[in-house]
Amino acid sequence: MAWLYLGVAGLLEVVWATFMKESAGFTKLVPTLLMAVAMFGSFWLLAAAMRTLPLGTAYAIWTGIGAIGAFVVGILFMHEPATAGRLVSAALLVAGMVGLKLTSGH
């Protein structure tokens, strides 16, 4: 169950990061509120996952899901560049996350 919590926490991190961008520096009320709700949920689920998962593994996976998710949202919806260097770098992040998952012992 901890891995499920962690996965959803990571997805909520993507949501809050996206709404943080959309809030225009917290000047737009609705995106700011959505960001806060998603942020609370993300942290709460991360804490629940950390009850059983190692700190380093849980935190790295959580931030990795957020980073890769925000990267994908940026490319697909915000017209950010998808250069070879950025794609290779993102692939390295994913490889590191898979390595942590495979060696976590949980």
N, CA and C atoms as an extended XYZ file, in Angstrom:
318
Properties=species:S:1:pos:R:3:atomname:S:1:resname:S:1:resid:I:1 pbc="F F F"
N         0.821       -1.196        0.000 N   MET     1
C         0.000        0.000        0.000 CA  MET     1
C         0.864        1.259        0.000 C   MET     1
N         2.040        1.179        0.622 N   ALA     2
C         2.918        2.345        0.704 CA  ALA     2
C         3.334        2.825       -0.684 C   ALA     2
N         3.569        1.888       -1.596 N   TRP     3
C         3.974        2.287       -2.949 CA  TRP     3
C         2.831        2.991       -3.673 C   TRP     3
N         1.611        2.549       -3.435 N   LEU     4
C         0.448        3.219       -4.027 CA  LEU     4
C         0.330        4.634       -3.484 C   LEU     4
N         0.450        4.779       -2.168 N   TYR     5
C         0.426        6.114       -1.563 CA  TYR     5
C         1.500        7.006       -2.173 C   TYR     5
N         2.682        6.442       -2.320 N   LEU     6
C         3.789        7.218       -2.861 CA  LEU     6
C         3.527        7.636       -4.304 C   LEU     6
N         2.983        6.741       -5.109 N   GLY     7
C         2.672        7.071       -6.493 CA  GLY     7
C         1.643        8.182       -6.607 C   GLY     7
N         0.588        8.093       -5.812 N   VAL     8
C        -0.445        9.133       -5.841 CA  VAL     8
C         0.119       10.447       -5.298 C   VAL     8
N         0.955       10.369       -4.264 N   ALA     9
C         1.598       11.571       -3.731 CA  ALA     9
C         2.437       12.248       -4.807 C   ALA     9
N         3.147       11.453       -5.600 N   GLY    10
C         3.945       12.006       -6.688 CA  GLY    10
C         3.090       12.660       -7.757 C   GLY    10
N         1.972       12.030       -8.092 N   LEU    11
C         1.064       12.634       -9.078 CA  LEU    11
C         0.471       13.934       -8.565 C   LEU    11
N         0.143       13.964       -7.274 N   LEU    12
C        -0.360       15.215       -6.697 CA  LEU    12
C         0.720       16.289       -6.677 C   LEU    12
N         1.976       15.875       -6.591 N   GLU    13
C         3.059       16.857       -6.684 CA  GLU    13
C         3.062       17.515       -8.064 C   GLU    13
N         2.814       16.738       -9.094 N   VAL    14
C         2.721       17.290      -10.451 CA  VAL    14
C         1.564       18.289      -10.524 C   VAL    14
N         0.442       17.927       -9.908 N   VAL    15
C        -0.733       18.804       -9.908 CA  VAL    15
C        -0.417       20.117       -9.211 C   VAL    15
N         0.186       20.045       -8.009 N   TRP    16
C         0.429       21.303       -7.308 CA  TRP    16
C         1.494       22.147       -7.985 C   TRP    16
N         2.483       21.517       -8.580 N   ALA    17
C         3.498       22.288       -9.300 CA  ALA    17
C         2.885       22.989      -10.512 C   ALA    17
N         1.996       22.286      -11.204 N   THR    18
C         1.336       22.872      -12.367 CA  THR    18
C         0.462       24.060      -11.954 C   THR    18
N        -0.311       23.880      -10.895 N   PHE    19
C        -1.151       24.987      -10.441 CA  PHE    19
C        -0.341       26.123       -9.830 C   PHE    19
N         0.833       25.822       -9.293 N   MET    20
C         1.691       26.903       -8.814 CA  MET    20
C         2.104       27.782       -9.993 C   MET    20
N         2.458       27.165      -11.093 N   LYS    21
C         2.802       27.922      -12.303 CA  LYS    21
C         1.597       28.732      -12.772 C   LYS    21
N         0.424       28.087      -12.781 N   GLU    22
C        -0.796       28.741      -13.249 CA  GLU    22
C        -1.273       29.861      -12.317 C   GLU    22
N        -0.823       29.841      -11.066 N   SER    23
C        -1.257       30.862      -10.101 CA  SER    23
C        -0.614       32.222      -10.357 C   SER    23
N         0.382       32.259      -11.240 N   ALA    24
C         1.084       33.514      -11.566 CA  ALA    24
C         1.587       34.208      -10.300 C   ALA    24
N         2.378       33.450       -9.546 N   GLY    25
C         2.937       34.021       -8.333 CA  GLY    25
C         1.906       34.239       -7.245 C   GLY    25
N         0.931       33.350       -7.159 N   PHE    26
C        -0.150       33.391       -6.170 CA  PHE    26
C        -1.065       34.604       -6.344 C   PHE    26
N        -1.160       35.111       -7.574 N   THR    27
C        -2.043       36.255       -7.837 CA  THR    27
C        -3.415       35.819       -8.343 C   THR    27
N        -3.577       34.534       -8.669 N   LYS    28
C        -4.861       34.000       -9.124 CA  LYS    28
C        -5.392       33.053       -8.057 C   LYS    28
N        -6.591       33.345       -7.550 N   LEU    29
C        -7.130       32.636       -6.397 CA  LEU    29
C        -7.373       31.148       -6.653 C   LEU    29
N        -8.086       30.798       -7.708 N   VAL    30
C        -8.467       29.397       -7.925 CA  VAL    30
C        -7.246       28.499       -8.109 C   VAL    30
N        -6.292       28.854       -8.989 N   PRO    31
C        -5.108       27.992       -9.089 CA  PRO    31
C        -4.324       27.910       -7.778 C   PRO    31
N        -4.303       28.988       -7.017 N   THR    32
C        -3.596       28.978       -5.733 CA  THR    32
C        -4.268       28.023       -4.758 C   THR    32
N        -5.596       28.042       -4.698 N   LEU    33
C        -6.318       27.133       -3.811 CA  LEU    33
C        -6.157       25.678       -4.242 C   LEU    33
N        -6.245       25.421       -5.550 N   LEU    34
C        -6.054       24.059       -6.051 CA  LEU    34
C        -4.646       23.560       -5.744 C   LEU    34
N        -3.663       24.456       -5.860 N   MET    35
C        -2.288       24.110       -5.528 CA  MET    35
C        -2.180       23.705       -4.063 C   MET    35
N        -2.796       24.490       -3.183 N   ALA    36
C        -2.713       24.211       -1.750 CA  ALA    36
C        -3.349       22.868       -1.394 C   ALA    36
N        -4.500       22.567       -1.985 N   VAL    37
C        -5.180       21.296       -1.713 CA  VAL    37
C        -4.330       20.125       -2.203 C   VAL    37
N        -3.809       20.227       -3.428 N   ALA    38
C        -2.979       19.160       -3.976 CA  ALA    38
C        -1.688       19.002       -3.166 C   ALA    38
N        -1.134       20.119       -2.708 N   MET    39
C         0.095       20.075       -1.922 CA  MET    39
C        -0.154       19.350       -0.591 C   MET    39
N        -1.244       19.688        0.078 N   PHE    40
C        -1.580       19.023        1.336 CA  PHE    40
C        -1.729       17.514        1.115 C   PHE    40
N        -2.489       17.137        0.088 N   GLY    41
C        -2.682       15.716       -0.197 CA  GLY    41
C        -1.386       15.013       -0.516 C   GLY    41
N        -0.531       15.670       -1.275 N   SER    42
C         0.754       15.089       -1.645 CA  SER    42
C         1.617       14.839       -0.415 C   SER    42
N         1.722       15.835        0.461 N   PHE    43
C         2.527       15.683        1.671 CA  PHE    43
C         1.936       14.635        2.610 C   PHE    43
N         0.609       14.613        2.729 N   TRP    44
C        -0.035       13.656        3.614 CA  TRP    44
C         0.223       12.225        3.148 C   TRP    44
N         0.078       11.985        1.838 N   LEU    45
C         0.326       10.645        1.309 CA  LEU    45
C         1.808       10.276        1.368 C   LEU    45
N         2.690       11.246        1.162 N   LEU    46
C         4.123       10.976        1.312 CA  LEU    46
C         4.416       10.548        2.743 C   LEU    46
N         3.854       11.249        3.702 N   ALA    47
C         4.070       10.885        5.106 CA  ALA    47
C         3.541        9.480        5.395 C   ALA    47
N         2.399        9.143        4.832 N   ALA    48
C         1.836        7.805        5.030 CA  ALA    48
C         2.758        6.742        4.429 C   ALA    48
N         3.297        7.009        3.253 N   ALA    49
C         4.213        6.061        2.612 CA  ALA    49
C         5.495        5.894        3.418 C   ALA    49
N         5.944        6.981        4.039 N   MET    50
C         7.190        6.935        4.805 CA  MET    50
C         7.065        6.158        6.110 C   MET    50
N         5.856        5.767        6.472 N   ARG    51
C         5.707        4.914        7.651 CA  ARG    51
C         6.441        3.594        7.454 C   ARG    51
N         6.488        3.124        6.197 N   THR    52
C         7.129        1.830        5.951 CA  THR    52
C         8.295        1.894        4.980 C   THR    52
N         8.321        2.858        4.086 N   LEU    53
C         9.407        2.942        3.106 CA  LEU    53
C        10.584        3.729        3.673 C   LEU    53
N        11.801        3.402        3.232 N   PRO    54
C        12.966        4.162        3.675 CA  PRO    54
C        12.869        5.627        3.238 C   PRO    54
N        13.323        6.532        4.077 N   LEU    55
C        13.274        7.965        3.803 CA  LEU    55
C        13.876        8.313        2.447 C   LEU    55
N        15.106        7.896        2.215 N   GLY    56
C        15.796        8.266        0.977 CA  GLY    56
C        15.084        7.769       -0.263 C   GLY    56
N        14.605        6.545       -0.210 N   THR    57
C        13.882        5.975       -1.352 CA  THR    57
C        12.569        6.709       -1.584 C   THR    57
N        11.780        6.872       -0.522 N   ALA    58
C        10.470        7.516       -0.661 CA  ALA    58
C        10.613        8.944       -1.177 C   ALA    58
N        11.516        9.696       -0.587 N   TYR    59
C        11.656       11.095       -0.987 CA  TYR    59
C        12.180       11.215       -2.421 C   TYR    59
N        13.147       10.391       -2.780 N   ALA    60
C        13.689       10.442       -4.140 CA  ALA    60
C        12.640       10.052       -5.176 C   ALA    60
N        11.863        9.035       -4.898 N   ILE    61
C        10.813        8.619       -5.838 CA  ILE    61
C         9.753        9.705       -5.946 C   ILE    61
N         9.346       10.264       -4.821 N   TRP    62
C         8.329       11.326       -4.803 CA  TRP    62
C         8.786       12.527       -5.624 C   TRP    62
N         9.986       12.994       -5.366 N   THR    63
C        10.472       14.146       -6.129 CA  THR    63
C        10.699       13.780       -7.590 C   THR    63
N        11.108       12.544       -7.841 N   GLY    64
C        11.315       12.109       -9.220 CA  GLY    64
C        10.025       12.074      -10.018 C   GLY    64
N         8.961       11.533       -9.410 N   ILE    65
C         7.664       11.529      -10.085 CA  ILE    65
C         7.237       12.964      -10.365 C   ILE    65
N         7.411       13.822       -9.384 N   GLY    66
C         7.059       15.232       -9.572 CA  GLY    66
C         7.875       15.892      -10.669 C   GLY    66
N         9.164       15.629      -10.674 N   ALA    67
C        10.036       16.244      -11.676 CA  ALA    67
C         9.709       15.756      -13.085 C   ALA    67
N         9.576       14.457      -13.241 N   ILE    68
C         9.272       13.903      -14.568 CA  ILE    68
C         7.863       14.312      -14.998 C   ILE    68
N         6.927       14.268      -14.077 N   GLY    69
C         5.563       14.672      -14.408 CA  GLY    69
C         5.474       16.128      -14.822 C   GLY    69
N         6.152       16.999      -14.074 N   ALA    70
C         6.157       18.421      -14.429 CA  ALA    70
C         6.862       18.640      -15.765 C   ALA    70
N         7.903       17.886      -16.003 N   PHE    71
C         8.630       17.941      -17.274 CA  PHE    71
C         7.686       17.597      -18.434 C   PHE    71
N         6.921       16.522      -18.282 N   VAL    72
C         5.990       16.085      -19.329 CA  VAL    72
C         4.867       17.110      -19.513 C   VAL    72
N         4.297       17.601      -18.401 N   VAL    73
C         3.249       18.621      -18.495 CA  VAL    73
C         3.790       19.858      -19.213 C   VAL    73
N         5.007       20.258      -18.877 N   GLY    74
C         5.610       21.419      -19.527 CA  GLY    74
C         5.736       21.246      -21.029 C   GLY    74
N         6.145       20.065      -21.450 N   ILE    75
C         6.306       19.807      -22.886 CA  ILE    75
C         4.944       19.722      -23.584 C   ILE    75
N         4.025       18.956      -22.994 N   LEU    76
C         2.744       18.707      -23.660 CA  LEU    76
C         1.784       19.895      -23.633 C   LEU    76
N         1.792       20.655      -22.541 N   PHE    77
C         0.770       21.686      -22.389 CA  PHE    77
C         1.290       23.115      -22.321 C   PHE    77
N         2.582       23.277      -22.068 N   MET    78
C         3.126       24.629      -21.921 CA  MET    78
C         4.169       24.951      -22.985 C   MET    78
N         4.256       24.086      -23.953 N   HIS    79
C         5.111       24.296      -25.132 CA  HIS    79
C         6.584       24.499      -24.779 C   HIS    79
N         7.045       23.789      -23.749 N   GLU    80
C         8.464       23.829      -23.410 CA  GLU    80
C         9.219       22.920      -24.374 C   GLU    80
N        10.488       23.195      -24.617 N   PRO    81
C        11.241       22.415      -25.606 CA  PRO    81
C        11.482       20.971      -25.169 C   PRO    81
N        11.432       20.070      -26.137 N   ALA    82
C        11.727       18.653      -25.910 CA  ALA    82
C        13.015       18.319      -26.647 C   ALA    82
N        14.106       18.910      -26.204 N   THR    83
C        15.390       18.690      -26.864 CA  THR    83
C        15.952       17.329      -26.477 C   THR    83
N        16.878       16.856      -27.267 N   ALA    84
C        17.509       15.561      -26.984 CA  ALA    84
C        18.162       15.571      -25.604 C   ALA    84
N        18.842       16.624      -25.275 N   GLY    85
C        19.508       16.704      -23.977 CA  GLY    85
C        18.530       16.643      -22.814 C   GLY    85
N        17.406       17.328      -22.933 N   ARG    86
C        16.394       17.300      -21.871 CA  ARG    86
C        15.766       15.912      -21.762 C   ARG    86
N        15.497       15.275      -22.885 N   LEU    87
C        14.894       13.943      -22.865 CA  LEU    87
C        15.837       12.906      -22.267 C   LEU    87
N        17.117       12.971      -22.627 N   VAL    88
C        18.107       12.047      -22.064 CA  VAL    88
C        18.226       12.273      -20.551 C   VAL    88
N        18.252       13.520      -20.136 N   SER    89
C        18.347       13.831      -18.707 CA  SER    89
C        17.143       13.300      -17.948 C   SER    89
N        15.954       13.451      -18.514 N   ALA    90
C        14.746       12.917      -17.886 CA  ALA    90
C        14.813       11.392      -17.812 C   ALA    90
N        15.316       10.765      -18.852 N   ALA    91
C        15.452        9.300      -18.858 CA  ALA    91
C        16.412        8.845      -17.756 C   ALA    91
N        17.440        9.618      -17.500 N   LEU    92
C        18.371        9.278      -16.422 CA  LEU    92
C        17.681        9.375      -15.049 C   LEU    92
N        16.818       10.365      -14.889 N   LEU    93
C        16.051       10.460      -13.645 CA  LEU    93
C        15.173        9.220      -13.458 C   LEU    93
N        14.495        8.816      -14.527 N   VAL    94
C        13.636        7.634      -14.451 CA  VAL    94
C        14.474        6.395      -14.118 C   VAL    94
N        15.631        6.265      -14.745 N   ALA    95
C        16.504        5.117      -14.468 CA  ALA    95
C        16.914        5.099      -12.994 C   ALA    95
N        17.211        6.243      -12.442 N   GLY    96
C        17.568        6.317      -11.036 CA  GLY    96
C        16.409        5.928      -10.133 C   GLY    96
N        15.207        6.342      -10.481 N   MET    97
C        14.038        5.993       -9.684 CA  MET    97
C        13.782        4.480       -9.737 C   MET    97
N        13.909        3.901      -10.918 N   VAL    98
C        13.717        2.453      -11.051 CA  VAL    98
C        14.773        1.721      -10.229 C   VAL    98
N        16.005        2.201      -10.289 N   GLY    99
C        17.070        1.583       -9.494 CA  GLY    99
C        16.772        1.647       -8.008 C   GLY    99
N        16.288        2.769       -7.528 N   LEU   100
C        15.941        2.892       -6.110 CA  LEU   100
C        14.810        1.941       -5.733 C   LEU   100
N        13.812        1.838       -6.590 N   LYS   101
C        12.683        0.943       -6.319 CA  LYS   101
C        13.165       -0.501       -6.254 C   LYS   101
N        14.003       -0.902       -7.204 N   LEU   102
C        14.450       -2.283       -7.267 CA  LEU   102
C        15.365       -2.669       -6.117 C   LEU   102
N        16.045       -1.699       -5.553 N   THR   103
C        17.008       -2.000       -4.487 CA  THR   103
C        16.530       -1.573       -3.093 C   THR   103
N        15.268       -1.179       -2.971 N   SER   104
C        14.782       -0.658       -1.696 CA  SER   104
C        14.529       -1.752       -0.661 C   SER   104
N        14.306       -2.967       -1.107 N   GLY   105
C        14.004       -4.045       -0.183 CA  GLY   105
C        12.559       -4.073        0.294 C   GLY   105
N        11.699       -3.227       -0.284 N   HIS   106
C        10.277       -3.205        0.100 CA  HIS   106
C         9.427       -3.505       -1.103 C   HIS   106
